[in-house]
Structures are given as C-alpha cells and as structure tokens.
C-alpha cells in the first residue's frame, strides 16, 4: 500500500499498516483527532496561530514555517529576499575562494543537507572550473572543538599561501555567521577564533555576512555588530524555529553559495504543501505519516524511529530529521500543563552501512521501533558492477547490475526481513535526488511533526528543554573566566 503524488514522490506504508500492524480500525477510531489536527494546520497556514504556543520568553508567538515555500510580497520569502540571495550567489561566484558557514542546530543541520546533496564529499578538492566558479565551502561553529577549529584555520592559511605563491594575489574568505541573537556560544566562539586568526594573515581578505534577527529597533548582539561593521545581512525570521529554517535565509544563504537551485527547492516544498492541504488522510502524506507513527507508538509501543536513508550523502538528512523530531515532540508537559513526557526517540542510521551494525537490534531486539527508509529510484551516473574476477563465483554473481540496483536489493531485503519478524517499517521513495524532491521530502517531514504535535497535544514549535542547560551554562562560564583571571 502506498500514497503516490503526481510528482512521483511515494510513501509506501505496506509494512506499517494492516493485520498485525496499525489497522484500518485504528485509523477510523482516530478520525476525530485527524479532523481536529487538520483544522489546526489550516488555521496555522492562514493566521500563524497554534494553540498553546509561546516563545522562549513566554510570549505569544505566531508560527510561520508553512508560508516559506511561497514567494510573495509580505511573506518570509519575498521577491526582494530572493533577489538578495541571487546577489549573494553572483557575489561569491568567481570571486570568493572559500566560504565558512558558522552555525549550530538548525543553522547547521539543514545547511549540511543542502551541501551534501549538491556538492558531495569531494567538493573542496575540485578545481574552480569543476565547481562552476563557486567557492570551497566549510562548516564550523557546530561544536566548541579546538582541534578541528585549528585544523580549519591551518587549511585556509595553507591555501592562502599557495594562492599568493602561484597567482600573486590575496585569498578571499567569506565567513557567514548564523545566530538569531549573536550570543550562541558554540557559533560565536568559533567565529571569534577564526576571524582573529585569519585577520592576522596579510595574504587573506575577510568578508563577514551576518544571518541574524532583522529587528533594528531593539537590535540583538549580532545585529548590532553587523550594523556597526557594515556587514551584509540576511534574516533569521521570527516564527520559524531553527529546525525549520532550511526554507529561509538560514539555509538558502548556503544554497546561494554552492549553486543549489533555490527556486526548485521551494517549488518542491510548495507542491508538497498543496498535497498536505487534503483533508483525506489517505491522500495527505504528512497527516498519514504522522498518524501511522503516532498510533504505532502510543498503541503498539513502537516509540523509536530509525531514519535510514540509503546513500552515503544522505546521512546528514537523517541527522537533520533527528533534531526535527527530538525538539518538536520531546516534551515534558502538554498544552494544558499536564506532565506527559511525550516523544518518540529518533535514531540515525544509514543503508547499507548500518545493516552491518544496527540491523541486528532492529531485527531481533525490542519491539519498540519503526524503521523509516528513504530510497532514490534513479541515480545520476549509476555504475555497473563489472565481472573483473570471473573465477570467483561469489563475486561474478553480483556483477552485471548497477550499484543503484544492488543498493535497492539490499534495502528491500532489509525491509522484507524486518516485516517477516513483526518489525514495523516504511519507505519514502524519491524518483531522483534533486532540489525539487528534497524540498518535497523535508517539507513533508516538517509538516508531519506539526500534525503529531496536535495528536499528542504538545507544542511542536518550542524547545524549553534546550533553554535549561543554557541557563546553567552561562554562570558556569563566568565562574570559569573569573577563576582564570584570579590566577
């Protein structure tokens, strides 16, 4: 059984629905909740209102991520904002040597997905011509790691020395700093260390771009810094939590710097949103996905979701989803203030790699998981496995098929084995991996957690647990600084 959109995007739920799984009767008994949740999604689209949602400061806050796919005047992605992203694209191309994107959480994870899909592992080893004039691209600020930060600085300094020696010019570096407040410790500590180190190198020219809160009346720290130093600015918008910001300037600034097709990405998200406006659960991929996963968890105890894309460059997609599910649904209290400690636990996996590690647990461990597969139906530049050693029968038997076909046989075998032992699993199938289908997939997953928040009666758009450690961490850092100064 599957739900297939006109685009070819398919949600195959055959191993999650039916006898011994989530049943038709379960869905029918859930019909009132489905209607209520769908009505809430329509209200959110039209007004930004979500019952019970407050900002981290305890103030009422609208939720606007569902408007992101639409390029319109007065919305987050306006014709003017698209023009500015195009100007950034033109500015870096054939001019900037390397971009370093500094961010954490949603300011890193979604951007990394775009980079991996567009560029792959060996982007920075390619020539300028092979990169079509786009710069090398690195990430930082997603951990406070002195070794990697030093390695990145050394790498840039080394490239600058080569450029000076061979081309007799300075090396141009752009630092894109992504923080709504400018007080994000992980990001800003890396920024200051890298900025200071590279500024001392006479062979390097540095430009800074700030992606931050756009409010000019009460500017945040990074906003004020950007105004004082005349840095170009893009927006971290109100009403869009970090885990949803891949559809805003936060993610699209990275997209602009690597040649990723922003228009097609938003087109895919837009087409998915139209599909998710369908009130029929069997024709609405986000509502159906959320309902099946919620019932599997609450009635059948399958409260762990293993996100397992097949393909090396899609592990970052799984990592992005981990934040989306964990921050959106892991809540101690429901909207009425009752302690519920709700949330399905997300797990990163990758096929076929983790068929040789995690699958033993998936296949024979506790009956507490749904394994969610992602497959790409048609691979660009697929490779045929050659019959190089015909005398080795076991190797000869796997020759003559493409690597993409072999990958899918492995995934199907995993799914069939799991299903044969009462292990719930499902499949998102993309005709190919490109900006359009990635937009469809990410938006569907974002809308799914919005639906599930309504089913569970928890606020899917706040993250109060994240603030708890920050309140402890600030004073601890001040104590550390004071103790070092006293020595």
Secondary structure as UniProt FT lines:
FT   STRAND          2..4
FT   TURN            6..7
FT   STRAND          10..12
FT   TURN            14..16
FT   TURN            19..20
FT   HELIX           24..29
FT   HELIX           31..47
FT   TURN            51..52
FT   TURN            56..57
FT   HELIX           65..67
FT   TURN            68..69
FT   TURN            73..74
FT   HELIX           79..92
FT   TURN            93..95
FT   STRAND          98..102
FT   HELIX           106..118
FT   TURN            121..122
FT   HELIX           123..125
FT   TURN            128..133
FT   STRAND          136..140
FT   HELIX           146..167
FT   STRAND          171..178
FT   HELIX           185..199
FT   TURN            202..203
FT   STRAND          204..212
FT   TURN            217..218
FT   HELIX           221..229
FT   STRAND          232..235
FT   TURN            238..239
FT   HELIX           242..247
FT   HELIX           249..258
FT   HELIX           262..275
FT   TURN            276..277
FT   HELIX           281..283
FT   HELIX           285..298
FT   TURN            299..300
FT   STRAND          304..310
FT   HELIX           312..314
FT   HELIX           315..329
FT   STRAND          331..333
FT   TURN            335..336
FT   STRAND          339..342
FT   STRAND          345..351
FT   HELIX           353..356
FT   TURN            357..358
FT   HELIX           359..364
FT   STRAND          369..376
FT   TURN            380..381
FT   TURN            390..391
FT   HELIX           393..396
FT   TURN            397..400
FT   HELIX           403..420
FT   TURN            421..422
FT   STRAND          424..430
FT   HELIX           435..456
FT   TURN            460..461
FT   HELIX           464..486
//
